Amino acid sequence: MSHRAGRHFLQIPGPSPVPDSVLRAISAQTIDHRGPKFERIGHAALEGMKSIFKTRQDVVIYPASGTGAWEAALVNVLQAGDRVLMYETGHFASLWKKMASKLGIRAEFIKGDWRGGADPEQIESYLRADKAHEIKAVCVVHNETSTGSVSPIAEVRRAIDAAGHPALLMVDTISGLASIDFRFDEWGVDVAISGSQKGLMLPPGLSFNAISAKALEISRTGGMPRSYWDWREMTEINKTGYFPYTPATNMLFGLIEALRLLHEEGLDNVFARHQRHGAATRAAVREWGLEVLCRQQGQESGVLTAVLMPEGHSADRFRATALQHYDISLGNGLSKVADRVFRIGHLGDFNDLTLAGTLTGVELGLRKAGVPHRKGGVEAALEELETPIFAEAAE
Ligand SMILES: Cc1ncc(COP(=O)(O)O)c(C=O)c1O
């Protein structure tokens, strides 16, 4: 394809666009990861991530995609044959369950319809029925990237406690962290999993576990045979600012810059910005006469919006048209909702004008692809941005 002028709109729900200063930080000459200069980098990255997870407990960083950190979470605290409770929020919850099963874990699903987050009441009754306390962990996806629904993690914790159950709470916040509120310590999470390519505004390649003292204690004598993912060696060596194997040095340069940007904006402002852009996107979708996949009020994601196509119209054909004519990448529908849904990413390094451009790209794409819709979605989104509660947050 010949050169296309102007910036490509990367509006999938991760990887998200990377700020220029983060790209510049990554492009610095690499350094000796065992040399004296690295110590400060290692400490800054690890401490910085604690501030994002909102924890004083341990955080580890892997040179791996989110899937690696999923596996690390499971193998450090669970054994083959253990029962775990998972909640079917969508495609990513299903993939995590598949991984657990491959590892010999007996993963049980509370069925979901992919149109909302996890239901704490159902989790509580499931745990109450487990009188022998065989279930070792409850695993929930915070922001389900395939559907645009958010699970109420603090309420899931309360449900576990109300059932008087000792199961660990493990949370995938791969696409939630640094875009929507997440409080590891306050919410009593035991293991959280995240990745670099979403709210942290980095390219793919880093992933994280935040680990409670309880989970770390279990991992000392429990878990499965493991080496690369082992928290024990990692957390010991991390205390010195170094890693047991070669870390992704340049990605850590980028991470430190991304953390600086997030704190300069202020995490609460970052969260409010995402909420605002989510609400404006939903206003556009409603005006187009299309349907938002998440139908649980209050659980709609500020990270992405999944949109149902009208019956008989292909989401993938529409996305291909939008890419070809307007140079915008939109997220595809995954597994159960393949070709039925497209996803608009509004996360990371993103502002009101990028939202306006994104929604304009969607509206033009709908028109070009002959998808039935009403005009005026972009206008509705702009009006939503001006509503007083959101206008204040933007100031
Ligand atoms: C919620 C969620 N979990 C897990 C993953 C898998 O992460 P990765 O593709 O980085 O391995 C993703 C990726 O998009 C995700 O959004």
The ligand as a MOL file (V3000), in Angstrom:
LIG
                    3D

  0  0  0     0  0            999 V3000
M  V30 BEGIN CTAB
M  V30 COUNTS 16 16 0 0 0
M  V30 BEGIN ATOM
M  V30 1 C -8.7780 -8.7390 29.6080 0
M  V30 2 C -7.6450 -9.3860 28.8710 0
M  V30 3 N -7.0740 -10.4830 29.3890 0
M  V30 4 C -6.0540 -11.0880 28.7780 0
M  V30 5 C -5.5410 -10.6330 27.5850 0
M  V30 6 C -4.4040 -11.3430 26.9410 0
M  V30 7 O -3.2830 -10.5250 26.9650 0
M  V30 8 P -2.1370 -10.5760 25.8690 0
M  V30 9 O -2.8100 -10.5390 24.5310 0
M  V30 10 O -1.3010 -9.3750 26.1660 0
M  V30 11 O -1.3820 -11.8480 26.0800 0
M  V30 12 C -6.1060 -9.5060 27.0020 0
M  V30 13 C -5.6120 -8.9740 25.7120 0
M  V30 14 O -6.2080 -8.1620 25.0820 0
M  V30 15 C -7.1720 -8.8620 27.6730 0
M  V30 16 O -7.7290 -7.7620 27.1550 0
M  V30 END ATOM
M  V30 BEGIN BOND
M  V30 1 1 1 2
M  V30 2 1 2 3
M  V30 3 2 2 15
M  V30 4 2 3 4
M  V30 5 1 4 5
M  V30 6 1 5 6
M  V30 7 2 5 12
M  V30 8 1 6 7
M  V30 9 1 7 8
M  V30 10 2 8 9
M  V30 11 1 8 10
M  V30 12 1 8 11
M  V30 13 1 12 13
M  V30 14 1 12 15
M  V30 15 2 13 14
M  V30 16 1 15 16
M  V30 END BOND
M  V30 END CTAB
M  END
